[in-house]
């Protein structure tokens, strides 16, 4: 069964192709939290050095389980542009702001690539190295310098291995750069058509095709583009074969440590940095900015930041220099802040109202999505499942199960014709059917509190039943809305 891997709220999440699962966690889960009380807006005039600035701000409490923040790109993919209102609508946004800088003046509207990194739900959407707004799995926003990195581990049929690193993810350096090596996901679009290179098509972590023709990007995979220089052909292409296993290792480097990208709920790289720990912190050389539009001129600007209560702040300010903006935000009580793209791109939205409308189409944005049910994080033996979120339905936690079943080393199989999911771990075999409350455990019928269901192309089922039946212990973190599975 090829289930839908595209979640519009986080754009496409790649490499996941089937199924989901859920368990009831009981009455200890509150169900009365309202996302509307966790998102607020205000407009305020602030005077700095004798000049009045109008600041519009949206404040978001990301601990609210009904909310998630995420970077999004145009519907047609990375490099394309789209109306900001359309981005908001298709992502069920309760709030949103324009994103990172992009090639806005490029005549070809299909190659207006972002300049900064984008990470969503643990996946690298666009690689980069920038001062960034980041939100970890602890749901706390930060402003910090991040750098994305990617390695591709190849395992040949004889067991030998080979590892190489692409230059970027969903980037293209132009036809004149003959030796570039890039990875493309479905965030990029439907296919990779660049010439003067070899495309390696990966699906379900296996190389399926090697071609110099246009290559479709599988919904459950990626395409690697390798420029056809003599060196690349000898040291990369010659070492890749149809049938080889291909495992992607996506990491994000911060300060002095490198962590799996799974540790980030969201990140967007822009800059320059404005505030750190309650003090003005502008260093254009450190952050790589020389353009007077950023360093000197007064323009309409956008910003993201963190207030003293560790809430996320999205906002815009009337014509100001970066220094003006930093000092105004300090007066407003922000402790950390970063400049976003501005000028004609500056945009802000809150609860059905466009507070600032951009005068151009945008390639990317940062949105806060509101869900109908509380969203549940899941960990297995301390490892975060970043691919999907569960949700609470009738006080039962429903979660997509593939990542969980893989991490508890259970075998599973979906029979499309009979619409039957079979899972096995050790001596225990489960049989589950969508929309049917009767499950089977080692051949015996068991009635579930909630029937498995298919949502957005994934099967969800009650978590505690499956986990405990397969020998996993489930505990609940009410602060992070997190279900923790422990397996000895």
C-alpha positions as CSV (number, residue, x, y, z in Angstrom):
1,X,0.0,0.0,0.0
2,X,1.4,3.4,-1.0
3,X,-0.1,5.7,1.5
4,X,0.0,9.5,1.1
5,X,3.2,11.0,2.5
6,X,2.3,14.6,2.0
7,X,1.2,16.6,5.1
8,X,0.3,20.1,3.8
9,X,0.8,21.6,7.2
10,X,4.5,20.7,7.0
11,X,4.6,20.4,3.3
12,X,5.9,17.0,2.3
13,X,7.5,14.6,4.8
14,X,9.7,12.2,2.8
15,X,10.6,8.6,3.2
16,X,7.4,7.4,5.0
17,X,5.0,5.3,3.0
18,X,2.7,3.3,5.3
19,X,0.5,3.2,8.2
20,X,0.0,4.5,11.8
21,X,-1.1,3.5,15.3
22,X,-2.6,4.6,18.7
23,X,-3.2,3.9,22.4
24,X,-5.5,5.3,25.0
25,X,-3.8,7.2,27.8
26,X,-6.8,7.7,30.0
27,X,-8.5,10.6,31.7
28,X,-5.2,12.2,32.8
29,X,-5.0,13.9,29.4
30,X,-6.8,17.3,29.5
31,X,-9.0,18.0,26.5
32,X,-10.1,21.6,27.2
33,X,-7.1,23.5,26.0
34,X,-7.9,26.1,23.4
35,X,-5.4,27.2,20.8
36,X,-7.1,30.6,20.6
37,X,-6.0,31.5,24.1
38,X,-2.4,30.6,23.2
39,X,-2.1,33.0,20.3
40,X,-2.5,36.7,20.8
41,X,-1.9,39.9,18.8
42,X,-1.1,43.5,19.6
43,X,-0.1,46.7,17.8
44,X,2.0,49.2,19.7
45,X,3.9,52.4,19.2
46,X,7.3,52.5,20.7
47,X,9.6,55.5,20.8
48,X,13.4,55.1,20.4
49,X,15.9,58.0,20.0
50,X,13.0,60.4,19.4
51,X,11.4,58.4,16.7
52,X,8.1,56.5,17.0
53,X,7.9,53.0,15.5
54,X,4.7,51.0,15.0
55,X,5.2,47.3,16.0
56,X,2.7,44.6,15.2
57,X,3.3,41.4,17.1
58,X,1.8,37.9,17.4
59,X,2.7,35.9,20.5
60,X,2.5,32.1,20.5
61,X,2.6,29.6,23.3
62,X,4.0,26.6,21.6
63,X,3.4,24.4,24.6
64,X,-0.3,24.4,23.5
65,X,-0.7,20.9,21.9
66,X,-3.2,22.2,19.4
67,X,-0.4,24.3,17.7
68,X,2.7,23.6,15.7
69,X,5.1,26.0,14.0
70,X,6.6,25.1,10.7
71,X,8.4,26.6,7.7
72,X,6.6,26.1,4.4
73,X,7.5,26.6,0.8
74,X,5.4,27.4,-2.3
75,X,3.0,24.6,-3.3
76,X,5.0,23.9,-6.5
77,X,8.1,23.4,-4.6
78,X,11.4,25.0,-3.5
79,X,12.3,27.8,-5.8
80,X,8.8,28.6,-6.8
81,X,6.7,31.5,-5.4
82,X,3.2,31.7,-4.1
83,X,0.7,34.2,-2.7
84,X,1.2,34.5,1.1
85,X,-2.5,34.2,1.7
86,X,-2.6,30.9,-0.3
87,X,0.3,29.5,1.9
88,X,-1.7,30.4,5.0
89,X,-4.9,28.9,3.8
90,X,-3.5,25.6,2.6
91,X,-1.7,25.1,5.9
92,X,-4.6,25.9,8.2
93,X,-2.6,28.7,9.7
94,X,-3.7,30.7,12.8
95,X,-0.7,33.0,12.4
96,X,2.1,33.5,9.9
97,X,5.0,35.6,8.9
98,X,7.2,35.9,5.8
99,X,10.3,33.7,5.8
100,X,13.9,33.8,4.8
101,X,15.5,35.8,2.0
102,X,15.1,34.4,-1.5
103,X,16.1,35.3,-5.1
104,X,13.1,37.7,-5.4
105,X,14.6,39.5,-8.5
106,X,15.3,36.4,-10.5
107,X,13.3,36.7,-13.8
108,X,12.5,33.0,-13.9
109,X,9.8,32.5,-11.2
110,X,10.6,28.8,-10.9
111,X,14.2,29.3,-9.6
112,X,13.7,31.9,-6.9
113,X,15.5,29.8,-4.3
114,X,15.6,30.5,-0.6
115,X,18.9,31.7,0.9
116,X,18.5,30.2,4.3
117,X,18.0,26.8,5.9
118,X,14.6,25.3,6.4
119,X,13.9,22.4,8.7
120,X,10.4,21.0,9.4
121,X,9.4,17.9,11.5
122,X,13.0,16.7,11.7
123,X,13.5,16.8,7.9
124,X,15.8,19.2,6.0
125,X,13.7,21.1,3.6
126,X,16.5,23.4,2.4
127,X,20.1,23.2,3.5
128,X,22.1,26.1,4.8
129,X,24.1,27.7,7.6
130,X,22.6,30.8,9.3
131,X,21.5,32.5,12.4
132,X,18.1,30.7,12.9
133,X,14.9,30.6,14.7
134,X,14.8,27.0,16.0
135,X,12.1,25.1,17.9
136,X,13.3,21.8,19.4
137,X,11.3,18.9,20.6
138,X,11.0,20.7,23.9
139,X,8.8,23.2,22.1
140,X,11.0,26.1,23.2
141,X,11.9,28.7,20.6
142,X,15.6,29.9,20.4
143,X,17.7,32.1,18.2
144,X,21.0,30.3,17.4
145,X,23.5,29.6,14.7
146,X,22.7,26.3,12.9
147,X,24.3,24.5,10.0
148,X,22.6,21.5,8.2
149,X,24.6,18.5,7.1
150,X,23.7,15.4,5.1
151,X,25.5,12.1,4.6
152,X,24.4,9.3,2.4
153,X,25.5,5.8,3.4
154,X,25.5,3.2,0.6
155,X,25.5,-0.5,1.4
156,X,26.4,-2.8,-1.6
157,X,25.0,-6.3,-2.2
158,X,28.3,-7.8,-0.8
159,X,28.0,-5.8,2.4
160,X,30.7,-3.3,1.6
161,X,29.8,0.3,2.3
162,X,30.5,3.7,0.8
163,X,29.6,7.2,2.2
164,X,29.5,10.6,0.5
165,X,28.0,14.0,1.3
166,X,25.9,16.0,-1.1
167,X,26.6,19.7,-1.3
168,X,23.1,20.7,-0.4
169,X,19.5,19.6,0.0
170,X,16.9,21.0,-2.5
171,X,19.6,23.5,-3.8
172,X,21.0,24.1,-7.3
173,X,24.1,26.1,-7.9
174,X,23.6,26.8,-11.6
175,X,24.5,25.0,-14.9
176,X,28.0,26.5,-14.8
177,X,28.8,24.5,-11.6
178,X,29.6,21.2,-13.2
179,X,30.7,19.2,-10.2
180,X,27.8,19.9,-7.8
181,X,26.2,17.0,-5.9
182,X,22.7,17.6,-4.5
183,X,19.9,15.7,-2.8
184,X,16.3,16.5,-3.8
185,X,13.1,15.5,-1.9
186,X,9.5,16.0,-2.8
187,X,9.7,19.4,-1.2
188,X,11.6,20.4,-4.3
189,X,8.9,19.4,-6.7
190,X,7.9,16.4,-8.8
191,X,11.1,15.8,-10.7
192,X,14.7,16.7,-11.3
193,X,15.4,17.7,-14.9
194,X,18.8,19.4,-14.7
195,X,21.2,18.4,-17.5
196,X,24.9,17.5,-17.4
197,X,24.4,15.1,-14.6
198,X,23.4,11.7,-13.4
199,X,20.3,11.2,-11.3
200,X,20.2,8.4,-8.7
201,X,16.6,7.6,-7.7
202,X,16.0,6.2,-4.2
203,X,12.8,4.8,-2.9
204,X,12.3,3.1,0.4
205,X,16.0,3.4,1.1
206,X,17.0,1.4,-2.0
207,X,18.5,2.7,-5.3
208,X,15.9,2.0,-7.9
209,X,17.2,3.8,-11.0
210,X,20.3,5.5,-12.3
211,X,19.7,7.8,-15.3
212,X,20.8,10.9,-17.1
213,X,17.2,11.7,-18.1
214,X,14.7,13.6,-16.1
215,X,13.9,11.7,-12.9
216,X,10.7,11.7,-11.0
217,X,11.1,12.2,-7.2
218,X,9.4,9.2,-5.5
219,X,6.9,10.2,-2.8
220,X,8.7,7.7,-0.6
221,X,12.2,8.7,-1.6
222,X,14.7,11.1,-3.1
223,X,16.8,11.9,-6.1
224,X,20.5,12.6,-6.0
225,X,21.9,14.7,-8.8
226,X,25.6,14.2,-9.5
227,X,27.3,16.5,-12.0
228,X,29.1,14.5,-14.7
229,X,32.7,15.6,-14.1
230,X,35.4,13.0,-14.5
231,X,36.0,13.1,-10.7
232,X,32.3,12.6,-9.8
233,X,31.8,9.8,-12.3
234,X,34.9,8.0,-10.9
235,X,34.4,8.5,-7.2
236,X,30.6,8.7,-6.8
237,X,28.6,7.4,-9.7
238,X,30.7,4.3,-10.3
239,X,30.2,3.3,-6.7
240,X,26.4,3.4,-6.9
241,X,24.3,0.5,-8.3
242,X,20.6,-0.3,-8.6
243,X,19.7,-2.4,-5.6
244,X,22.1,-0.8,-3.2
245,X,20.7,0.3,0.1
246,X,20.9,4.1,0.7
247,X,20.5,5.5,4.2
248,X,20.3,9.2,4.7
249,X,21.8,10.8,7.8
250,X,20.5,14.3,8.3
251,X,22.1,16.3,11.1
252,X,22.2,19.9,12.4
253,X,25.3,21.5,13.9
254,X,24.9,24.0,16.7
255,X,27.6,25.5,18.9
256,X,30.0,22.6,19.6
257,X,27.7,19.7,19.0
258,X,26.1,17.9,16.0
259,X,22.7,16.3,16.5
260,X,20.2,14.4,14.4
261,X,17.8,16.7,12.6
262,X,15.1,14.7,14.4
263,X,15.7,17.0,17.4
264,X,14.2,20.0,15.6
265,X,10.5,20.6,15.3
266,X,11.2,23.6,13.1
267,X,14.0,25.9,12.1
268,X,14.4,28.8,9.6
269,X,17.7,30.5,8.9
270,X,17.7,34.3,8.2
271,X,19.5,37.0,10.2
272,X,21.1,39.1,11.2
273,X,20.7,38.3,14.9
274,X,19.3,41.3,16.9
275,X,19.1,40.2,20.6
276,X,20.8,37.6,22.8
277,X,19.8,37.1,26.4
278,X,18.3,40.5,26.8
279,X,21.1,42.5,25.1
280,X,21.5,44.0,21.6
281,X,23.7,41.6,19.6
282,X,24.2,42.8,16.1
283,X,27.3,41.6,14.2
284,X,27.0,41.9,10.5
285,X,30.4,40.3,9.7
286,X,29.6,37.3,12.0
287,X,26.3,36.8,10.3
288,X,27.5,37.4,6.8
289,X,25.7,40.6,5.8
290,X,27.1,43.5,3.8
291,X,24.1,44.8,1.8
292,X,23.2,48.3,3.0
293,X,19.5,47.4,2.7
294,X,20.2,45.2,5.7
295,X,23.0,46.9,7.5
296,X,22.2,50.6,7.1
297,X,19.0,51.6,5.5
298,X,15.6,52.0,7.2
299,X,13.0,49.7,5.8
300,X,9.8,48.0,6.7
301,X,11.1,44.9,8.5
302,X,9.9,41.6,9.9
303,X,11.3,39.7,12.9
304,X,11.0,36.7,15.1
305,X,11.9,36.4,18.7
306,X,11.4,35.0,22.2
307,X,9.9,36.9,25.1
308,X,10.7,36.5,28.8
309,X,8.1,33.7,29.2
310,X,9.8,31.7,26.4
311,X,6.9,32.3,24.0
312,X,7.5,32.7,20.3
313,X,7.0,36.2,18.9
314,X,6.4,37.0,15.2
315,X,6.2,40.6,14.1
316,X,6.7,43.6,11.8
317,X,7.9,47.1,12.4
318,X,7.5,50.3,10.4
319,X,10.6,51.7,8.6
320,X,13.6,51.0,10.9
321,X,17.2,50.1,10.7
322,X,18.3,46.8,12.2
323,X,19.7,48.7,15.2
324,X,16.4,50.6,15.7
325,X,14.5,47.4,15.6
326,X,16.7,45.6,18.1
327,X,16.4,48.4,20.6
328,X,12.6,48.7,20.1
329,X,12.2,44.9,20.7
330,X,14.3,45.2,23.8
331,X,11.9,47.8,25.1
332,X,9.0,45.5,24.3
333,X,10.5,42.8,26.6
334,X,12.0,40.4,24.0
335,X,15.1,38.6,25.2
336,X,16.2,37.1,21.8
337,X,15.4,38.2,18.3
338,X,16.4,37.9,14.7
339,X,15.7,39.8,11.5
340,X,13.6,38.2,8.8
341,X,13.3,39.1,5.1
342,X,11.7,42.5,4.8
343,X,10.7,45.4,2.5
344,X,8.3,44.1,-0.1
345,X,8.3,40.6,1.5
346,X,7.3,41.8,4.9
347,X,4.1,40.0,5.9
348,X,2.1,39.2,9.1
349,X,-1.1,37.3,9.6
350,X,-3.2,36.7,12.7
351,X,-6.6,34.9,13.1
352,X,-8.1,35.7,9.7
353,X,-6.7,39.2,9.4
354,X,-3.7,40.2,7.2
355,X,-1.9,42.6,9.5
356,X,0.8,43.4,6.8
357,X,0.3,42.3,3.2
358,X,3.5,41.6,1.2
359,X,3.7,43.3,-2.2
360,X,5.3,40.3,-3.9
361,X,4.8,36.6,-4.1
362,X,6.9,34.7,-1.5
363,X,9.0,31.5,-1.8
364,X,8.6,30.5,1.8
365,X,7.0,31.5,5.1
366,X,6.8,30.5,8.7
367,X,3.3,29.5,9.9
368,X,1.6,28.4,13.1
369,X,-0.9,25.7,12.3
370,X,-3.9,25.0,14.5
371,X,-5.2,21.4,14.7
372,X,-8.6,20.2,15.6
373,X,-7.3,17.7,18.2
374,X,-4.3,18.0,20.5
375,X,-1.1,16.8,18.9
376,X,0.9,14.1,20.7
377,X,4.7,13.6,20.5
378,X,6.0,10.0,20.8
379,X,9.3,8.7,21.9
380,X,10.6,5.1,21.9
381,X,13.3,4.3,24.4
382,X,14.2,8.0,24.4
383,X,14.3,8.3,20.6
384,X,11.9,10.9,19.2
385,X,9.5,10.0,16.4
386,X,9.6,13.1,14.3
387,X,7.8,11.8,11.2
388,X,4.3,12.3,12.4
389,X,2.3,13.4,15.5
390,X,-0.4,11.5,17.2
391,X,-3.6,13.2,18.3
392,X,-6.2,12.8,21.1
393,X,-9.6,11.4,20.2
394,X,-12.2,10.5,22.9
395,X,-9.4,10.6,25.5
396,X,-7.4,8.0,23.5
397,X,-4.1,8.8,21.9
398,X,-4.1,8.0,18.2
399,X,-0.7,7.9,16.5
400,X,0.7,6.8,13.1
401,X,2.6,3.6,13.9
402,X,5.2,2.8,11.3
403,X,8.0,4.8,13.1
404,X,7.0,3.2,16.4
405,X,6.8,-0.4,15.0
406,X,10.2,0.1,13.4
407,X,11.7,1.3,16.6
408,X,10.3,-1.5,18.7
409,X,11.6,-3.9,16.0
410,X,8.2,-5.3,15.3
411,X,7.4,-6.8,11.9
412,X,4.3,-5.4,10.1
413,X,2.5,-6.0,6.8
414,X,-0.4,-4.3,5.1
415,X,-2.8,-6.3,2.9
416,X,-4.3,-3.8,0.5
417,X,-6.9,-6.2,-0.9
418,X,-8.2,-7.3,2.5
419,X,-7.4,-4.0,4.3
420,X,-5.7,-5.9,7.1
421,X,-2.7,-4.8,9.1
422,X,-0.7,-7.6,10.7
423,X,2.1,-6.8,13.2
424,X,4.3,-9.3,15.0
425,X,6.8,-9.0,17.8
426,X,8.3,-12.1,19.4
427,X,5.5,-14.5,20.0
428,X,2.7,-11.9,19.8
429,X,0.8,-11.3,16.6
430,X,-1.8,-8.5,16.2
431,X,-4.3,-8.2,13.4
432,X,-6.0,-4.8,12.9
433,X,-8.5,-3.5,10.4
434,X,-9.4,0.2,9.7
435,X,-12.8,1.2,11.1
436,X,-13.2,-2.1,12.9
437,X,-13.0,-2.2,16.8
438,X,-12.4,-5.9,16.8
439,X,-8.7,-6.7,16.8
440,X,-7.0,-10.1,17.1
441,X,-4.2,-11.0,19.5
442,X,-2.7,-14.4,18.7
443,X,-5.9,-15.4,17.0
444,X,-8.2,-14.3,19.8
445,X,-10.7,-11.4,19.3
446,X,-10.2,-8.2,21.4
447,X,-12.5,-5.2,21.4
448,X,-10.7,-1.8,21.1
449,X,-12.0,1.4,22.7
450,X,-11.5,3.1,19.4
451,X,-11.3,1.6,15.9
452,X,-8.1,2.1,13.8
453,X,-8.7,4.9,11.3
454,X,-7.1,6.3,8.1
455,X,-6.3,10.0,8.2
456,X,-4.2,12.0,5.7
457,X,-3.1,8.7,4.2
458,X,-1.9,7.0,7.4
459,X,-3.5,4.4,9.7
460,X,-3.9,5.5,13.3
461,X,-4.8,3.1,16.2
462,X,-5.0,3.2,20.0
463,X,-1.4,3.5,21.3
464,X,-1.6,1.8,24.8
465,X,-3.3,-1.3,23.5
466,X,-0.8,-1.9,20.8
467,X,2.3,-0.9,22.9
468,X,1.3,-3.0,25.9
469,X,0.2,-5.9,23.8
470,X,3.7,-5.9,22.3
471,X,5.4,-5.5,25.6
472,X,6.0,-1.8,25.7
473,X,5.4,0.5,28.8
474,X,3.7,3.8,28.1
475,X,4.1,6.9,30.3
476,X,2.7,10.4,29.8
477,X,4.4,13.8,29.9
478,X,1.5,16.3,30.4
479,X,3.7,19.4,29.8
480,X,5.0,18.4,26.4
481,X,1.9,16.2,25.5
482,X,4.3,13.4,24.9
483,X,3.8,9.6,25.1
484,X,7.0,7.8,26.1
485,X,7.3,4.2,25.2
486,X,9.8,2.0,27.1
487,X,10.8,-1.4,26.0
488,X,13.2,-3.6,27.9
